[in-house]
Amino acid sequence: LEGSLRIAGERREELEKRFVPSFLRQMDGLKTYLNQMDALRTGCHIFAMQQATSGGIFAALWDLCEAAGIGLEIDFKKIQIFQETIEICECYQLNPYQMTSAGCVLLLTNQAETLRNRLEQKGIRAARLGVTTPGKTRVIINGEEQRYLERPAPDELMRFLQCELEQSRKV
C-alpha cells in the first residue's frame, strides 16, 4: 500500500488520465491504513512481528523466518492486497508483493483466529496466511502450484524511483 500511494502521489496527473476521479479519491482514503500499529494491542500472545517495509510482503516473510529461525507454508491467495495497489502496479509493471508496504504487519501467534477476529473488530483487515514449519523451507502455495520463497529482491518502489530519475536526466 505504501509504495502504491507514493507512486499515486508522484504520478497524479498521469493517473488522472487513466483512472476515474472516484478511484483516485478511494486511493487517497487508503492512507488511514498506514498508521494502525496501536490497534495491534489485542491481548493475544504474539511471538514475533515484522513490518513489510522495503521489499514488501515477500521480503517481510523472508526476514521474519530468518529472525525466528523457522520455515513456513503460506497460502498465496490469503495475502490481502488492495485492488487499487494492483491497478497502480499494473500501470507501471511493478510487483506489488515486492513493494514497500508500511502498514502491513506480519504476526506470529498460536492464537491466529482470535487475533484475526480482534483485529477485524478494530477495523483492521487481517488474514491467517499459513503456518510455520520446522527447518528453513519457505513455501508459497497458489492452488496446485507450490514455489519456494526467494531471497528478497530489490524494492519495486526503489526501482520505479530509479527509472524516474533516469528519465528526468534524459530530458
PyMOL CGO cylinders between C-alpha atoms (Angstrom):
from pymol import cmd
from pymol.cgo import CYLINDER

trace = [
    CYLINDER, 0.00, 0.00, 0.00, 2.69, 2.50, 0.95, 0.3, 1, 1, 1, 1, 1, 1,
    CYLINDER, 2.69, 2.50, 0.95, 4.51, 2.15, -2.36, 0.3, 1, 1, 1, 1, 1, 1,
    CYLINDER, 4.51, 2.15, -2.36, 1.39, 2.47, -4.49, 0.3, 1, 1, 1, 1, 1, 1,
    CYLINDER, 1.39, 2.47, -4.49, 0.30, 5.56, -2.53, 0.3, 1, 1, 1, 1, 1, 1,
    CYLINDER, 0.30, 5.56, -2.53, 3.68, 7.17, -3.10, 0.3, 1, 1, 1, 1, 1, 1,
    CYLINDER, 3.68, 7.17, -3.10, 3.53, 6.42, -6.82, 0.3, 1, 1, 1, 1, 1, 1,
    CYLINDER, 3.53, 6.42, -6.82, -0.02, 7.78, -6.98, 0.3, 1, 1, 1, 1, 1, 1,
    CYLINDER, -0.02, 7.78, -6.98, 1.28, 10.99, -5.40, 0.3, 1, 1, 1, 1, 1, 1,
    CYLINDER, 1.28, 10.99, -5.40, 4.21, 11.24, -7.79, 0.3, 1, 1, 1, 1, 1, 1,
    CYLINDER, 4.21, 11.24, -7.79, 2.20, 10.48, -10.92, 0.3, 1, 1, 1, 1, 1, 1,
    CYLINDER, 2.20, 10.48, -10.92, -1.15, 12.05, -10.02, 0.3, 1, 1, 1, 1, 1, 1,
    CYLINDER, -1.15, 12.05, -10.02, -1.65, 13.92, -13.31, 0.3, 1, 1, 1, 1, 1, 1,
    CYLINDER, -1.65, 13.92, -13.31, -0.79, 10.87, -15.39, 0.3, 1, 1, 1, 1, 1, 1,
    CYLINDER, -0.79, 10.87, -15.39, -3.10, 8.64, -13.35, 0.3, 1, 1, 1, 1, 1, 1,
    CYLINDER, -3.10, 8.64, -13.35, -5.95, 11.16, -13.63, 0.3, 1, 1, 1, 1, 1, 1,
    CYLINDER, -5.95, 11.16, -13.63, -5.90, 10.45, -17.38, 0.3, 1, 1, 1, 1, 1, 1,
    CYLINDER, -5.90, 10.45, -17.38, -6.12, 6.71, -16.82, 0.3, 1, 1, 1, 1, 1, 1,
    CYLINDER, -6.12, 6.71, -16.82, -8.49, 6.34, -13.84, 0.3, 1, 1, 1, 1, 1, 1,
    CYLINDER, -8.49, 6.34, -13.84, -11.82, 7.89, -12.92, 0.3, 1, 1, 1, 1, 1, 1,
    CYLINDER, -11.82, 7.89, -12.92, -11.76, 10.52, -10.13, 0.3, 1, 1, 1, 1, 1, 1,
    CYLINDER, -11.76, 10.52, -10.13, -13.61, 8.23, -7.69, 0.3, 1, 1, 1, 1, 1, 1,
    CYLINDER, -13.61, 8.23, -7.69, -10.81, 5.64, -7.98, 0.3, 1, 1, 1, 1, 1, 1,
    CYLINDER, -10.81, 5.64, -7.98, -8.20, 8.24, -7.05, 0.3, 1, 1, 1, 1, 1, 1,
    CYLINDER, -8.20, 8.24, -7.05, -10.30, 9.55, -4.15, 0.3, 1, 1, 1, 1, 1, 1,
    CYLINDER, -10.30, 9.55, -4.15, -10.69, 6.00, -2.90, 0.3, 1, 1, 1, 1, 1, 1,
    CYLINDER, -10.69, 6.00, -2.90, -6.93, 5.54, -3.23, 0.3, 1, 1, 1, 1, 1, 1,
    CYLINDER, -6.93, 5.54, -3.23, -6.35, 8.68, -1.13, 0.3, 1, 1, 1, 1, 1, 1,
    CYLINDER, -6.35, 8.68, -1.13, -8.66, 7.27, 1.55, 0.3, 1, 1, 1, 1, 1, 1,
    CYLINDER, -8.66, 7.27, 1.55, -6.42, 4.23, 1.98, 0.3, 1, 1, 1, 1, 1, 1,
    CYLINDER, -6.42, 4.23, 1.98, -3.79, 6.36, 3.75, 0.3, 1, 1, 1, 1, 1, 1,
    CYLINDER, -3.79, 6.36, 3.75, -5.58, 5.67, 7.01, 0.3, 1, 1, 1, 1, 1, 1,
    CYLINDER, -5.58, 5.67, 7.01, -4.38, 2.05, 6.87, 0.3, 1, 1, 1, 1, 1, 1,
    CYLINDER, -4.38, 2.05, 6.87, -0.74, 3.08, 7.20, 0.3, 1, 1, 1, 1, 1, 1,
    CYLINDER, -0.74, 3.08, 7.20, -0.79, 4.05, 10.88, 0.3, 1, 1, 1, 1, 1, 1,
    CYLINDER, -0.79, 4.05, 10.88, -2.64, 1.38, 12.81, 0.3, 1, 1, 1, 1, 1, 1,
    CYLINDER, -2.64, 1.38, 12.81, 0.11, -0.04, 14.99, 0.3, 1, 1, 1, 1, 1, 1,
    CYLINDER, 0.11, -0.04, 14.99, -1.72, 0.86, 18.23, 0.3, 1, 1, 1, 1, 1, 1,
    CYLINDER, -1.72, 0.86, 18.23, -4.57, -1.42, 17.19, 0.3, 1, 1, 1, 1, 1, 1,
    CYLINDER, -4.57, -1.42, 17.19, -2.22, -4.42, 17.49, 0.3, 1, 1, 1, 1, 1, 1,
    CYLINDER, -2.22, -4.42, 17.49, -2.77, -4.36, 21.24, 0.3, 1, 1, 1, 1, 1, 1,
    CYLINDER, -2.77, -4.36, 21.24, -5.25, -7.22, 21.32, 0.3, 1, 1, 1, 1, 1, 1,
    CYLINDER, -5.25, -7.22, 21.32, -4.36, -9.25, 24.37, 0.3, 1, 1, 1, 1, 1, 1,
    CYLINDER, -4.36, -9.25, 24.37, -3.18, -12.13, 22.19, 0.3, 1, 1, 1, 1, 1, 1,
    CYLINDER, -3.18, -12.13, 22.19, 0.31, -13.52, 22.65, 0.3, 1, 1, 1, 1, 1, 1,
    CYLINDER, 0.31, -13.52, 22.65, 2.47, -12.55, 19.69, 0.3, 1, 1, 1, 1, 1, 1,
    CYLINDER, 2.47, -12.55, 19.69, 5.78, -14.40, 19.34, 0.3, 1, 1, 1, 1, 1, 1,
    CYLINDER, 5.78, -14.40, 19.34, 7.23, -12.25, 16.57, 0.3, 1, 1, 1, 1, 1, 1,
    CYLINDER, 7.23, -12.25, 16.57, 6.29, -9.31, 14.39, 0.3, 1, 1, 1, 1, 1, 1,
    CYLINDER, 6.29, -9.31, 14.39, 7.67, -7.99, 11.10, 0.3, 1, 1, 1, 1, 1, 1,
    CYLINDER, 7.67, -7.99, 11.10, 6.54, -4.89, 9.24, 0.3, 1, 1, 1, 1, 1, 1,
    CYLINDER, 6.54, -4.89, 9.24, 6.54, -5.14, 5.44, 0.3, 1, 1, 1, 1, 1, 1,
    CYLINDER, 6.54, -5.14, 5.44, 8.79, -2.25, 4.60, 0.3, 1, 1, 1, 1, 1, 1,
    CYLINDER, 8.79, -2.25, 4.60, 11.45, -2.33, 1.86, 0.3, 1, 1, 1, 1, 1, 1,
    CYLINDER, 11.45, -2.33, 1.86, 10.94, -5.33, -0.40, 0.3, 1, 1, 1, 1, 1, 1,
    CYLINDER, 10.94, -5.33, -0.40, 7.28, -5.74, 0.51, 0.3, 1, 1, 1, 1, 1, 1,
    CYLINDER, 7.28, -5.74, 0.51, 5.46, -8.77, 1.87, 0.3, 1, 1, 1, 1, 1, 1,
    CYLINDER, 5.46, -8.77, 1.87, 7.84, -11.29, 0.31, 0.3, 1, 1, 1, 1, 1, 1,
    CYLINDER, 7.84, -11.29, 0.31, 10.87, -9.65, 1.96, 0.3, 1, 1, 1, 1, 1, 1,
    CYLINDER, 10.87, -9.65, 1.96, 8.97, -9.41, 5.27, 0.3, 1, 1, 1, 1, 1, 1,
    CYLINDER, 8.97, -9.41, 5.27, 8.12, -13.12, 5.15, 0.3, 1, 1, 1, 1, 1, 1,
    CYLINDER, 8.12, -13.12, 5.15, 11.78, -13.93, 4.46, 0.3, 1, 1, 1, 1, 1, 1,
    CYLINDER, 11.78, -13.93, 4.46, 13.06, -11.62, 7.21, 0.3, 1, 1, 1, 1, 1, 1,
    CYLINDER, 13.06, -11.62, 7.21, 10.58, -12.98, 9.74, 0.3, 1, 1, 1, 1, 1, 1,
    CYLINDER, 10.58, -12.98, 9.74, 11.67, -16.54, 9.01, 0.3, 1, 1, 1, 1, 1, 1,
    CYLINDER, 11.67, -16.54, 9.01, 15.35, -15.59, 9.23, 0.3, 1, 1, 1, 1, 1, 1,
    CYLINDER, 15.35, -15.59, 9.23, 14.88, -13.84, 12.58, 0.3, 1, 1, 1, 1, 1, 1,
    CYLINDER, 14.88, -13.84, 12.58, 12.78, -16.64, 14.07, 0.3, 1, 1, 1, 1, 1, 1,
    CYLINDER, 12.78, -16.64, 14.07, 14.80, -19.49, 12.54, 0.3, 1, 1, 1, 1, 1, 1,
    CYLINDER, 14.80, -19.49, 12.54, 11.71, -21.13, 11.06, 0.3, 1, 1, 1, 1, 1, 1,
    CYLINDER, 11.71, -21.13, 11.06, 10.18, -22.22, 7.78, 0.3, 1, 1, 1, 1, 1, 1,
    CYLINDER, 10.18, -22.22, 7.78, 6.67, -21.55, 6.58, 0.3, 1, 1, 1, 1, 1, 1,
    CYLINDER, 6.67, -21.55, 6.58, 3.87, -22.60, 4.31, 0.3, 1, 1, 1, 1, 1, 1,
    CYLINDER, 3.87, -22.60, 4.31, 1.85, -19.64, 3.02, 0.3, 1, 1, 1, 1, 1, 1,
    CYLINDER, 1.85, -19.64, 3.02, -1.38, -19.67, 1.02, 0.3, 1, 1, 1, 1, 1, 1,
    CYLINDER, -1.38, -19.67, 1.02, -0.69, -17.01, -1.61, 0.3, 1, 1, 1, 1, 1, 1,
    CYLINDER, -0.69, -17.01, -1.61, -4.40, -16.35, -2.12, 0.3, 1, 1, 1, 1, 1, 1,
    CYLINDER, -4.40, -16.35, -2.12, -4.75, -15.31, 1.54, 0.3, 1, 1, 1, 1, 1, 1,
    CYLINDER, -4.75, -15.31, 1.54, -2.39, -12.37, 1.12, 0.3, 1, 1, 1, 1, 1, 1,
    CYLINDER, -2.39, -12.37, 1.12, -4.70, -9.38, 1.18, 0.3, 1, 1, 1, 1, 1, 1,
    CYLINDER, -4.70, -9.38, 1.18, -3.94, -6.61, -1.24, 0.3, 1, 1, 1, 1, 1, 1,
    CYLINDER, -3.94, -6.61, -1.24, -6.00, -3.59, -2.15, 0.3, 1, 1, 1, 1, 1, 1,
    CYLINDER, -6.00, -3.59, -2.15, -7.28, -3.57, -5.72, 0.3, 1, 1, 1, 1, 1, 1,
    CYLINDER, -7.28, -3.57, -5.72, -6.01, 0.00, -6.02, 0.3, 1, 1, 1, 1, 1, 1,
    CYLINDER, -6.01, 0.00, -6.02, -2.49, -1.23, -5.34, 0.3, 1, 1, 1, 1, 1, 1,
    CYLINDER, -2.49, -1.23, -5.34, -2.83, -3.88, -8.04, 0.3, 1, 1, 1, 1, 1, 1,
    CYLINDER, -2.83, -3.88, -8.04, -4.07, -1.28, -10.54, 0.3, 1, 1, 1, 1, 1, 1,
    CYLINDER, -4.07, -1.28, -10.54, -1.22, 1.15, -9.83, 0.3, 1, 1, 1, 1, 1, 1,
    CYLINDER, -1.22, 1.15, -9.83, 1.37, -1.63, -10.02, 0.3, 1, 1, 1, 1, 1, 1,
    CYLINDER, 1.37, -1.63, -10.02, -0.02, -2.97, -13.30, 0.3, 1, 1, 1, 1, 1, 1,
    CYLINDER, -0.02, -2.97, -13.30, 0.11, 0.54, -14.71, 0.3, 1, 1, 1, 1, 1, 1,
    CYLINDER, 0.11, 0.54, -14.71, 3.88, 0.70, -14.11, 0.3, 1, 1, 1, 1, 1, 1,
    CYLINDER, 3.88, 0.70, -14.11, 4.68, -3.02, -14.42, 0.3, 1, 1, 1, 1, 1, 1,
    CYLINDER, 4.68, -3.02, -14.42, 5.64, -3.43, -10.77, 0.3, 1, 1, 1, 1, 1, 1,
    CYLINDER, 5.64, -3.43, -10.77, 5.27, -6.44, -8.48, 0.3, 1, 1, 1, 1, 1, 1,
    CYLINDER, 5.27, -6.44, -8.48, 3.05, -5.35, -5.57, 0.3, 1, 1, 1, 1, 1, 1,
    CYLINDER, 3.05, -5.35, -5.57, 4.35, -8.20, -3.40, 0.3, 1, 1, 1, 1, 1, 1,
    CYLINDER, 4.35, -8.20, -3.40, 7.87, -6.76, -3.63, 0.3, 1, 1, 1, 1, 1, 1,
    CYLINDER, 7.87, -6.76, -3.63, 7.00, -3.12, -2.93, 0.3, 1, 1, 1, 1, 1, 1,
    CYLINDER, 7.00, -3.12, -2.93, 7.34, -1.30, 0.36, 0.3, 1, 1, 1, 1, 1, 1,
    CYLINDER, 7.34, -1.30, 0.36, 4.16, -1.83, 2.33, 0.3, 1, 1, 1, 1, 1, 1,
    CYLINDER, 4.16, -1.83, 2.33, 4.34, 0.07, 5.59, 0.3, 1, 1, 1, 1, 1, 1,
    CYLINDER, 4.34, 0.07, 5.59, 1.12, -0.56, 7.44, 0.3, 1, 1, 1, 1, 1, 1,
    CYLINDER, 1.12, -0.56, 7.44, 1.30, -4.27, 6.64, 0.3, 1, 1, 1, 1, 1, 1,
    CYLINDER, 1.30, -4.27, 6.64, 2.49, -6.27, 9.63, 0.3, 1, 1, 1, 1, 1, 1,
    CYLINDER, 2.49, -6.27, 9.63, 3.16, -9.99, 9.89, 0.3, 1, 1, 1, 1, 1, 1,
    CYLINDER, 3.16, -9.99, 9.89, 2.49, -11.53, 13.28, 0.3, 1, 1, 1, 1, 1, 1,
    CYLINDER, 2.49, -11.53, 13.28, 3.38, -14.97, 14.63, 0.3, 1, 1, 1, 1, 1, 1,
    CYLINDER, 3.38, -14.97, 14.63, 0.93, -16.29, 17.18, 0.3, 1, 1, 1, 1, 1, 1,
    CYLINDER, 0.93, -16.29, 17.18, -0.66, -19.53, 18.30, 0.3, 1, 1, 1, 1, 1, 1,
    CYLINDER, -0.66, -19.53, 18.30, -3.99, -17.67, 18.57, 0.3, 1, 1, 1, 1, 1, 1,
    CYLINDER, -3.99, -17.67, 18.57, -4.48, -16.86, 14.88, 0.3, 1, 1, 1, 1, 1, 1,
    CYLINDER, -4.48, -16.86, 14.88, -8.27, -16.87, 14.73, 0.3, 1, 1, 1, 1, 1, 1,
    CYLINDER, -8.27, -16.87, 14.73, -8.69, -14.93, 17.98, 0.3, 1, 1, 1, 1, 1, 1,
    CYLINDER, -8.69, -14.93, 17.98, -6.14, -12.36, 16.83, 0.3, 1, 1, 1, 1, 1, 1,
    CYLINDER, -6.14, -12.36, 16.83, -7.73, -12.07, 13.39, 0.3, 1, 1, 1, 1, 1, 1,
    CYLINDER, -7.73, -12.07, 13.39, -11.17, -11.56, 14.92, 0.3, 1, 1, 1, 1, 1, 1,
    CYLINDER, -11.17, -11.56, 14.92, -9.95, -8.92, 17.37, 0.3, 1, 1, 1, 1, 1, 1,
    CYLINDER, -9.95, -8.92, 17.37, -8.13, -7.00, 14.64, 0.3, 1, 1, 1, 1, 1, 1,
    CYLINDER, -8.13, -7.00, 14.64, -11.16, -7.08, 12.37, 0.3, 1, 1, 1, 1, 1, 1,
    CYLINDER, -11.16, -7.08, 12.37, -13.32, -5.80, 15.27, 0.3, 1, 1, 1, 1, 1, 1,
    CYLINDER, -13.32, -5.80, 15.27, -10.98, -2.79, 15.31, 0.3, 1, 1, 1, 1, 1, 1,
    CYLINDER, -10.98, -2.79, 15.31, -11.47, -2.27, 11.58, 0.3, 1, 1, 1, 1, 1, 1,
    CYLINDER, -11.47, -2.27, 11.58, -8.15, -3.77, 10.54, 0.3, 1, 1, 1, 1, 1, 1,
    CYLINDER, -8.15, -3.77, 10.54, -8.02, -6.18, 7.63, 0.3, 1, 1, 1, 1, 1, 1,
    CYLINDER, -8.02, -6.18, 7.63, -6.42, -9.41, 8.79, 0.3, 1, 1, 1, 1, 1, 1,
    CYLINDER, -6.42, -9.41, 8.79, -5.90, -12.92, 7.47, 0.3, 1, 1, 1, 1, 1, 1,
    CYLINDER, -5.90, -12.92, 7.47, -4.24, -16.12, 8.54, 0.3, 1, 1, 1, 1, 1, 1,
    CYLINDER, -4.24, -16.12, 8.54, -1.69, -16.63, 5.79, 0.3, 1, 1, 1, 1, 1, 1,
    CYLINDER, -1.69, -16.63, 5.79, -0.39, -20.03, 6.79, 0.3, 1, 1, 1, 1, 1, 1,
    CYLINDER, -0.39, -20.03, 6.79, 1.68, -21.92, 9.29, 0.3, 1, 1, 1, 1, 1, 1,
    CYLINDER, 1.68, -21.92, 9.29, 5.25, -22.05, 10.47, 0.3, 1, 1, 1, 1, 1, 1,
    CYLINDER, 5.25, -22.05, 10.47, 7.28, -25.18, 9.90, 0.3, 1, 1, 1, 1, 1, 1,
    CYLINDER, 7.28, -25.18, 9.90, 10.46, -26.58, 11.42, 0.3, 1, 1, 1, 1, 1, 1,
    CYLINDER, 10.46, -26.58, 11.42, 13.58, -26.07, 9.36, 0.3, 1, 1, 1, 1, 1, 1,
    CYLINDER, 13.58, -26.07, 9.36, 14.17, -23.34, 6.82, 0.3, 1, 1, 1, 1, 1, 1,
    CYLINDER, 14.17, -23.34, 6.82, 11.89, -24.32, 3.94, 0.3, 1, 1, 1, 1, 1, 1,
    CYLINDER, 11.89, -24.32, 3.94, 9.67, -21.42, 2.87, 0.3, 1, 1, 1, 1, 1, 1,
    CYLINDER, 9.67, -21.42, 2.87, 6.85, -22.49, 0.59, 0.3, 1, 1, 1, 1, 1, 1,
    CYLINDER, 6.85, -22.49, 0.59, 4.20, -20.37, -1.09, 0.3, 1, 1, 1, 1, 1, 1,
    CYLINDER, 4.20, -20.37, -1.09, 1.18, -22.35, -2.24, 0.3, 1, 1, 1, 1, 1, 1,
    CYLINDER, 1.18, -22.35, -2.24, -1.04, -20.96, -5.00, 0.3, 1, 1, 1, 1, 1, 1,
    CYLINDER, -1.04, -20.96, -5.00, -3.75, -23.52, -5.73, 0.3, 1, 1, 1, 1, 1, 1,
    CYLINDER, -3.75, -23.52, -5.73, -1.99, -26.61, -7.07, 0.3, 1, 1, 1, 1, 1, 1,
    CYLINDER, -1.99, -26.61, -7.07, 1.27, -24.75, -7.62, 0.3, 1, 1, 1, 1, 1, 1,
    CYLINDER, 1.27, -24.75, -7.62, 4.00, -24.61, -4.98, 0.3, 1, 1, 1, 1, 1, 1,
    CYLINDER, 4.00, -24.61, -4.98, 7.10, -22.49, -5.13, 0.3, 1, 1, 1, 1, 1, 1,
    CYLINDER, 7.10, -22.49, -5.13, 9.82, -21.53, -2.75, 0.3, 1, 1, 1, 1, 1, 1,
    CYLINDER, 9.82, -21.53, -2.75, 10.10, -18.03, -1.36, 0.3, 1, 1, 1, 1, 1, 1,
    CYLINDER, 10.10, -18.03, -1.36, 13.25, -16.48, -2.77, 0.3, 1, 1, 1, 1, 1, 1,
    CYLINDER, 13.25, -16.48, -2.77, 15.67, -14.14, -1.06, 0.3, 1, 1, 1, 1, 1, 1,
    CYLINDER, 15.67, -14.14, -1.06, 14.31, -10.60, -1.07, 0.3, 1, 1, 1, 1, 1, 1,
    CYLINDER, 14.31, -10.60, -1.07, 14.58, -8.75, -4.37, 0.3, 1, 1, 1, 1, 1, 1,
    CYLINDER, 14.58, -8.75, -4.37, 15.19, -5.01, -4.59, 0.3, 1, 1, 1, 1, 1, 1,
    CYLINDER, 15.19, -5.01, -4.59, 12.16, -2.97, -3.61, 0.3, 1, 1, 1, 1, 1, 1,
    CYLINDER, 12.16, -2.97, -3.61, 9.86, -2.18, -6.53, 0.3, 1, 1, 1, 1, 1, 1,
    CYLINDER, 9.86, -2.18, -6.53, 9.28, 1.39, -5.36, 0.3, 1, 1, 1, 1, 1, 1,
    CYLINDER, 9.28, 1.39, -5.36, 13.04, 1.99, -5.45, 0.3, 1, 1, 1, 1, 1, 1,
    CYLINDER, 13.04, 1.99, -5.45, 13.15, 0.52, -8.96, 0.3, 1, 1, 1, 1, 1, 1,
    CYLINDER, 13.15, 0.52, -8.96, 10.32, 2.84, -10.01, 0.3, 1, 1, 1, 1, 1, 1,
    CYLINDER, 10.32, 2.84, -10.01, 12.04, 5.89, -8.50, 0.3, 1, 1, 1, 1, 1, 1,
    CYLINDER, 12.04, 5.89, -8.50, 15.34, 4.93, -10.16, 0.3, 1, 1, 1, 1, 1, 1,
    CYLINDER, 15.34, 4.93, -10.16, 13.58, 4.77, -13.55, 0.3, 1, 1, 1, 1, 1, 1,
    CYLINDER, 13.58, 4.77, -13.55, 12.01, 8.17, -12.81, 0.3, 1, 1, 1, 1, 1, 1,
    CYLINDER, 12.01, 8.17, -12.81, 15.44, 9.62, -12.07, 0.3, 1, 1, 1, 1, 1, 1,
    CYLINDER, 15.44, 9.62, -12.07, 16.94, 8.15, -15.24, 0.3, 1, 1, 1, 1, 1, 1,
    CYLINDER, 16.94, 8.15, -15.24, 14.08, 9.53, -17.34, 0.3, 1, 1, 1, 1, 1, 1,
    CYLINDER, 14.08, 9.53, -17.34, 14.43, 13.01, -15.83, 0.3, 1, 1, 1, 1, 1, 1,
    CYLINDER, 14.43, 13.01, -15.83, 18.15, 13.01, -16.71, 0.3, 1, 1, 1, 1, 1, 1,
    CYLINDER, 18.15, 13.01, -16.71, 17.32, 12.23, -20.33, 0.3, 1, 1, 1, 1, 1, 1,
    CYLINDER, 17.32, 12.23, -20.33, 15.04, 15.27, -20.62, 0.3, 1, 1, 1, 1, 1, 1,
]
cmd.load_cgo(trace, "trace")
